[in-house]
Each structure stands twice: as structure tokens, then as C-alpha cells.
């Protein structure tokens, strides 16, 4: 793989970990998550006039994905309220591929190869290693992170099928990004009131746009890289976001971490690499 492709995919992984850190560091994690979604939607909106509409058969997937993305952002916020990013982020990102791998035979009729099975087992070891760290972590945070891993796995299946049906994966992705902020802010207005939401937007809009731009740019860089290199290799490199999140948690957010968190993050990232390359 060319060095420029590797560098850009790693940069995208860093962006993904960074917007999660923005939510974790914010004063109001639910509204911060909504702001990230809004930022991604606004950035995507700028490019929609240059792309074709998804095919009609893709719209049910876009609507289903919007609901799942709403749940995803809510669980991201709840997870970061309950626990450290260094624990929550690896669980969300590491367990989701495990769920996809073990259920793809039922959902898609795809059977695991020996390499894929090795990846699944490696991820399992990483998750079990996190149990050592979990002794000092919140059970609620762990539960929320695992619930979000299930949501991530579900929208992975939905978006995979939707992108195939759409005729244009980029167009599908950008249209999909428009609906979650509508749902998130509607919920926020209902639960928090108009004044609280407007005040938060007024004081946090820069962070929201920055994080949202990072979120959608991360995915855009991956799509570009997939035109230059094997998809499996690019997808595996993206999972280095797990390790970036661990570094951010310690260096920037000043979270305390035991050796088990570093070991677990490394094993999970290695397992996802094996799984993606299988």
C-alpha cells in the first residue's frame, strides 16, 4: 500500500478518535453528540448537489440507519458520562466487529474462513483482557458500551446492504448523515427545552462543526483510500482509532489507566486487523 494512502487512513482514524474525545470532554455529552451529528450533516450537505440520488430501494435502509444512528449517538453520550473513553471506546469499537463476524452467517449467509475465525478469537481475548480493567470501571459504562457495540454491528449490516442497493455509496452515506441530527435535536428540544439547546449550540457550535467535520472526513478518507488499495486493508487500518483513543485518554484527558487497558487495546486492534484481512 502506498505510504500516502497509509498516512491518510491513519489520519482518518485519528479524526474518529478525536471526535469521540470531544464528546467525552464536553460539559453536556448528549448535546455534544447531537452537535457532532449536526456538523457531519452540514458538511455532507455541501457535497450533495454534486452527487446522484440513491436508488429508491435504498431509502428504507437510510431511514433505518437514521434511527440506529440516533441510538448510537445517545449511547455514546451515555457511555462517556458513565466511564472513561479509554475503557468505553475500545469496547464499542472492538466488540462490534466480533458481533458482525459471529452473526454474518445468519444475516448474510457468509461463513467464516480460518483467518476470520482467528480474528474473532483474538478480539475475544482482548475483550476478556478488558475484564481486568473493568474491575476498576463502572459496570454501567461497560454495559452501555456493549449495548452500543450491538447498535454499531446492526447499522453495519443495514448500511452495507443499503450502500449496495443505492448505486452510489458516497451519496448513500451523505444522505444518511442528514437525518440523525434532526432526530437528535428534536429529542433534545423535547427533553431539555428550547432555551437550553439554543444556549448550548451558541457556545459549542465550533466544537460541533469541528467534530462533525472530523467524523465525516474520516469516513471520506477511507472511501478514497478504498479506490487506491484493498478494502480489507483500509478497513483494518481504520481500527487503529482504538489505539488513538487510548493515547488521547491518557495524554489529553488525563485519565488514569492500568497496564491491562493498553494490553486490551492492542489485542483488540490486532484482532480486528486479522479479521479484516482474512
C-alpha positions, 0 to 999 in steps of 0.5 A: 500500500502506498505510504500516502494512502497509509498516512491518510487512513491513519489520519482518518482514524485519528479524526474518529478518535478525536471526535469521540474525545470531544464528546467525552470532554464536553460539559453536556455529552448528549448535546455534544453528540447531537452537535457532532451529528449536526456538523457531519450533516452540514458538511455532507450537505455541501457535497450533495448537489454534486452527487446522484440520488440513491436508488429508491430501494435504498431509502428504507435502509437510510431511514433505518440507519437514521434511527440506529444512528440516533441510538448510537449517538445517545449511547455514546453520550451515555457511555462517556458520562458513565466511564472513561473513553479509554475503557468505553471506546475500545469496547464499542469499537472492538466488540462490534466487529466480533458481533458482525463476524459471529452473526454474518452467517445468519444475516448474510449467509457468509461463513467464516474462513480460518483467518476470520475465525482467528480474528474473532478469537483474538478480539475475544481475548482482548475483550476478556483482557478488558475484564481486568480493567473493568474491575476498576470501571463502572459496570454501567459504562461497560454495559452501555458500551456493549449495548452500543457495540450491538447498535454499531454491528446492526447499522453495519449490516443495514448500511452495507446492504443499503450502500449496495442497493443505492448505486452510489455509496458516497451519496448513500452515506451523505444522505444518511448523515442528514437525518440523525441530527434532526432526530437528535435535536428534536429529542433534545428540544423535547427533553431539555427545552428550547432555551437550553439547546439554543444556549448550548449550540451558541457556545459549542457550535465550533466544537460541533462543526469541528467534530462533525467535520472530523467524523465525516472526513474520516469516513471520506478518507477511507472511501478514497483510500478504498479506490487506491488499495484493498478494502480489507486493508483500509478497513483494518487500518481504520481500527487503529482509532482504538489505539488513538483513543487510548493515547488521547485518554491518557495524554489529553484527558488525563485519565488514569489507566492500568497496564491491562487497558493498553494490553486490551487495546492492542489485542483488540486492534490486532484482532480486528486487523486479522479479521479484516484481512482474512 
